[in-house]
Amino acid sequence: MSSNFKPDIDPDISTDRCCDGTTGCEWDGTLRNVVTEPIYIQKVYDATLVNLQALSTVNNVRFTPNLPEGARVLRILDIKCRRFFNPSNIDDPRNFSIKPETILSGGEFVRKENGDFVEVVGPDGFKSQKLIYADTSECDENGRGTPVFGTQRVKLSGNVIVELKLLLLNSRDRRITFTVTANVPIATVQAPIVLTNFFELCIPSIHDSAFFPRFAEFCNVNCETRLGTNSISRDIDICPETGQIRIDLIIALCITCEKKIIVPVQLCVLSTGFPELSPEISPICSSFPTLFPRQIDEDSEEDSDCRRPKFKLGAEKFEDEQEEE
């Protein structure tokens, strides 16, 4: 058989495990097709960012799989740590959880008759924002915001996944790489790790607005880990009969939390048009329904009195399509 033999590979079959997103937005690079669009969104009025850190020491953690018979650890090539999450059960107590709790001073969260907080839907699609009320009369006249102070407690619970890439010397005196993992509990829901911090935020006028300002907070966490004493001989215990491996670890939890004061606003933004995706047309159907209402834009054939003007830039003015015709 020729050494230059190459198997036939279908060009439509990709071996790349990664992908790129498709937005459906295109722009020809000119301002002639730029128009103004009104949008109704949430605006950030004030925000603060807080970084917190915590340490957790875990001992005698069982890693799997067991080491090959007669192997010993020469070196740790890499250590990785990530949060555990079970997509089949969002209420799994092992899921790593960050729960911030905030108490305000100088303002208060709006409540219902039964004492529950009034929560509204945020950009994440969940009811993750609370309404804030404060006496802003002192700062309303000069058009400035009113400060409110907060005390936050962040509760951490759940598990992390630790993965170690080891360099082993096996029973045949050959060096091999070997990966072991463990699902490590950090804290339980009943006894979480609690971190405290303080912050100040500015809220706009309450009395001359149609909306109460909203308070939003969200956190994210990374974990970093190392051996308890950075010594293989002291921190790694290997059973010579079974190859079972147990390790002492120190896990650092690195937390970022952000608090925001959000107000609903209307904005006029510059737009190059609406997204258009290219579907894979089935040969059976001759047409398909639309997903969004038909937009009245510069390409409409409606009466010109209902047209929107083109975007103006300084002294330049782009004429309406009707005038160009």
N, C-alpha and C positions, 0 to 999 in steps of 0.2 A: 504494500500500500504506500502511496506517495506520502512523504512527510509534509507536503503542502496542502493536505486535505483540510477543507474547512466545511463544517456542517452548514446546511441551508438553514438560515434563520429568517423567519417571517419579519419583514421590516415593521409591521404593525404591532409586534410583540415587544414591549419595552422591558428591559431588565433593571431599569432605574426604580428604586424603591421610594424615591421622593417625588414631589410634585410642585407645580407652581399654580397659584390661584388665577382665575379669570374674572375680571371685574365687569367687562362689557362696556367700559368707558373708552372712548377714542376721541382724539383731538387732532385737527389738521395743522395746528401750530399758529393759526391766524386768529386775530381778535374779531374778525367779521362775524363769526357765528357765536360770540359770547353774549349772553343775555342775563338779565337779573331774574332771580327766583326768590320768592318769599318762603321762609321755612320757620317752623314753630318748634323750638328746641329748649334744652336746659342749658343755662349759662352758669359757669363757675364764678361766683362773686368773690369768694375768698377761700384759701386752702392752706393747709399746713402738712408737712411731711415729717414723720417720726421714724427713727431707726432704733430697734430694740434687739437685745441678744440674751440668750439663755444657754446654760450648759446642763447637760444631762450625762451622768456617768452610769454606764451599764456594765455589769460584770458577768462573766461566764455565759456569754451568748453563744448558742449552738448554731453553727453554720453548716449548710449542706451544699453539695454532697460530701461524703467522707473522702478523705485523701486516699490516693492509691496506697496499697500495702507497701510498707517500707520507705515511703517518701518522707522527706523533711523539707521544711520551708527555708529557702535561702534568702529571699527578699520579697517585699511587697511592692509590686509594680504600680498598682493604682488602687485607690479607694474611692468609691462613688456612693453617694447618699441621695435618696429621693423620698418624697412623701408617699405613703401608701394610700391607695384609693381603690375601693371595690365598686366597679361600675354596675354590678348586679344588685347592689344594696347601698343606697346613699345613706342609710341610717346605720350601717355597720359601725360598731363602736371602735373598730380598729382604724377606720378612716381618719387620716390626720385632719384635725379641725382647729380653726382659729376663730374664736368668738370674742369680739370686742364689746365691752359694756361701758357706756358713757354716762356721767352725771354732770349736769350743767349748773353753773353759777352765774347769775346775772340774766338768766333766761330760763325757759323751761320748754319741754316737749309737750305738744298739744295731745290731750288724751280724750278718749271717749267717755261716755257716762259710766261704763263699768270699770274705768281705770286703765284700760289698754291704750297703748300709744296709737296715734293715727299714723299709719304707714302708707306710703304711696309708691307706685312702681317707678323704679329707676331704669337706667340704660341697660342693666343686666337682665331686665325682664322680670325681676322679682320685686316684692315689696320691701325694698332695702333702704328707703329714705323716710325720715321722720320730719314732721312739721315743727318749726320753732316759733315761739312767741316770746317777745321781750318788749319792755317799755323803751321805745326808741325816740321819744319826744324830745329829749335833751339834745340829740344830734340831728334831728330832722331839719331844723332851720338852716344849718350851715351845709346841708347836703352831704354830710359824712355818715359813715356807718357807726353802729353801736357795738362795742366789744362784749363778747360773752366768753366765759372761762369754763374749761372742762377738765374733768378727771377721768381718765380712761384706764380700765383694767382689761388686759388681753389674756384670755384663757386658752391654753394650748393642751391638746390631748390627742391620743391616737398613736399610730405606729409609723415607722420609716423603714424603707428597704435599704440595707447596706450591702454593697457588693465589693468584694476584694479580689483583685487579680494577683495571683501568687506566682512566684518563680520557685519551682520545686526541683529537688534532686531525687529522682526515683531510685528504685532498687537496683537498676542497671547503671547507676551513676550518670544518667543522662538528665540534662536540664529541660524541663518542660514548663509551660504555663498552665495554670489551673485556676478556675474561677469558682468562688464560693459565695453564697448569698444567705442573708438572714432577714426575717421580718421582726424588727426590734420594737418593742413597746416603749414609748417615751413617758406617757402619763395616761391615766384613766379619766373618763368623764367625771367620775365621782371625786377624784383628787387631781385636778389639772395643774399644770404649771401656770402661775399667775404673774404677770408683769404689769407694772403701773407706770403711767406717764401723765404729764399735764400739758395743756395746750390753750391757746387763745385764738379765737376766730372773730371776724367782723361780719355783722349782719346788716342788711339794708333796712330802710324805713319800713315799718309795719303799717302805718296808718294811711299812707297815700298809695298803697299798692293793692292790686286786685288779688294777689296771692301771698300766702305765708311763705317765707323762705324755707328751704328744705335742708336738712342735715344728712349727709351721706358719709359713711366711713367704710373702708375696705382695707384688707391686709393681705400680704403674701409672705411666704417664708421659704427660705432655702436651708438646707442642712449640710454641715460639713463634719467630717469625722476623722479621727485618728486613733491609734492605739493608746491605751490608758497611760502608759509610761514611755511610749515610743521605743519599746524594747521587745523584739520578737521572742526572746527567751522568757521574759517575764509575763508578757500579755497573751501569748498564744500557747494553749495547752492541747496537745495531740495525744490521743489514746493509741499506743503502739499496736494493740491487738486489732482494733476496728478501724483506725484512721479517723475516728470522730474528732472534730476540731471545735474548740471553744475559745472565745477571744474576749478580752476586756477592752472596752471602747469608751472614748469621750466624744459625745455628739454635741456640736454647737448648732443652735437654732438662730438663724439670722432673719429678723422680721422687719418688714417695711409696712408701715400703716399710713394712710392718708385720710384726712378729714376735709370735707368740703362743705361750703355753704353754696347752695344752688338755687337759682331763681328761674322761672319760666320766662322766656323772651321770644320775640319775633325778630328775625334778621333778614336783610336782603343780601343775598350772596350772588357772586358771579358764577354762571353755569355755562358749560359747553354743550349742554343737552342731556338727554336721559340715556341710561345704559341700554344697550341692545346686545343680547346674547344670540349666538348662532346655534339654533337647536339642530339635533339630528332628526331630520324629517323622515317620518315613516312613509313608505310607499303606499300604504293603505288609505291614509287620510289626506284629503286635499287641502285642508286648512285646520288651524288650531285656535282655541280661544286665547284672548289676552289675559294677563295676570293683573294688570293695573289699568285704571281709567285712561282713556285717550287724552293726551296732553295737547293743549292749544299752544303751539309754539310758532316760531318764525316760518315754519314750512306749511302752516295751515292754509287752507284755501277759503277760510272764512272771510267775512267782511273786514276790510282793512281797518275800520274804526275799532275793532276788537283786538288788533294786533298790539304786541308789546314793542316798545322802541328797542333798537339795537343799543349795545353798550357804547357809552361815550367816554373817550379818553382825552382829557385836556381840551384843546381847541379842536381836536378831530371829532367828527361825527360820522358814524356809519349809517348810511341811509337805509330806510326800510326796503325790503325786497320788492315791494310794490313800486316804489319810486325808481329802483334800479331797472325794473322792467319798462 
